[in-house]
Amino acid sequence: MNQVLPHEGHMLLLDDLLEYGPEHVICAVTIRPETLFCDGKGVPAWVGIEYMAQAACAYAGISDAEAGKPPRICLLLGARRYRAETPLFVIGSQLRVVASLTLRDESDLAAFDCEIFSRTPQGERLVARGDIKAFRPKDVGAVLRGERI
């Protein structure tokens, strides 16, 4: 994941890039006792928004990796209609995070429909869904300084 995400250490929440295409990316994470935000039983479902955001950032980072460049930072602008079917992603959960591109403009503002599935003995089950908006600025420093870009 380091090739497509600028996150490091514990802030790198996703484990694997499973699949990508022109309009989507699929990533995976397994919930372990040492997973960031784990309270001993699991990870609160609200962290799913960050899993979705990192999947969207991985989508953007693929083009950087293909060009031989390091991945750039993406900023999560907001989430809408986030709904989790469970309060907790329990330890041992194997999650598949799907981010499907719905909008992208020339300034790298993008919107994604996202879903999180949990693998169970009976198959996969949808455990969360939502929409996120993200921005990948060419100069993140300028954005953080409040400069007009």
N, C-alpha and C positions, 0 to 999 in steps of 0.2 A: 504494500500500500504506500510505502514511502516514495515510490516513483510517481504517484499521481496525487498524493496529498502532502501539503506542507507541514502537517502536524507531526509532532515528535513525542516520544515517551508515552506517558499515560494519557496525553491528550489525543493520541491516535486511537480512536475508539473502534474502528472497523478492522477486521482481521484480513479479509481477502476481497479481491476484485474477481468476481465470478464470470461476468459477461458484460460486454458493452456493444453499442451500435450507434448509429447516427442520432437516434432519438431516445436512448435509454442507457442506464447502467444498473447492474445488479451487484451488490456487495454482501458480505456475510460477516456476522459477529457471533461468537459463542460467549455466553454469560458465564463467567468464572468467579470464584471468591475474590480474586484480585482485580477484577474489572472495576474501573473507575465508577464511582457512585453506588457500588454494590454495598448493601447494608447487612450482609450476612445471609440474607434469604434470596436476594436478587437485586435487580436494578429497577428503580421506579419507572413506570411507563412513560412519564413525561420526558425522559431522556431520549425517547424515540425520535423526538424532533431533531435532536443533535445527530442521531444516526442518519436521519434523512438528509440533513444539511451536509454531513460529511460525504454521503453518497453523491449528492449534487456537485460538491466540490471535486470529487474524484472524476465525475463526468467531464468537468472543465479541465482537470489536470491531465486527462488522457492526451489531448492535443499538445500540451506542453511536453509530455514525455515522448510522444511521437516525433516532435521537433528537436529532441535532445536537450530540452531546457528543464530546469527545475520547476516544480509546480508552484503556481502563484496562490496567494491567499484569496479566499472567497469570503464575502461577508454575508451572513444571514440577515436579510432585511425583515423577514416576518414569516409567520405561519398562519394558515387559516384552516378551519374545519378539522383540526386535529382531533381524532377520536381513537382512544385505545379501548380494546375489548377486555383488557386485563389491567389491574393496577400495578402489576409487577412482572418483569421479565425474570423468571426464576433462574437460579443457578442451574446450569446444564442446558438452558434453552439455546437452540441453534436458530439464529434469526437470519432471514434473507431480506435485505433492504433493496427495494426497487424504486428507482427515481426515473420517471418518464417526462421528458421535456415537453412542455406545452407552449412555451414562448421564449424567444431569445431575440434581443435586438442588437444593433451594431455596437452598443456600448458595453456589451456583455452583462446586461441585466437579463435574468432568466427566471422562469417559473417552472415548477415541476409538480406533477401529481406523484405522490409517494405512497408506498404500501410496505408494511413489514409483515412477513409471514414467519410463523414458528413451525419448525419441523416436529411432528409428533409421530408416534408409532402408526397412527391411522393415516398419515400423510401431512400435508401442510395446512395450516389454519391461519387466516388473516387475523392479526392481533392489533394492528394499528394502521391508520391511514390519515393523510392530510395533504395540504398543498403548501409548498414553500416558495419564497422568492429570495433570490440570491443575486449578488453583484460581485463581479471579479474585476476590480479596477486595475488599470495598467500601472498606476502608481498609488499603492495603498497608503504610503506615507503622506501623500498630498491629501488624501481623503481624511486620514486621522488628524491632520493639522487643520482641517476645515477649509482647505483651499478649493476653489471652484475648478472642476475638471472638465 
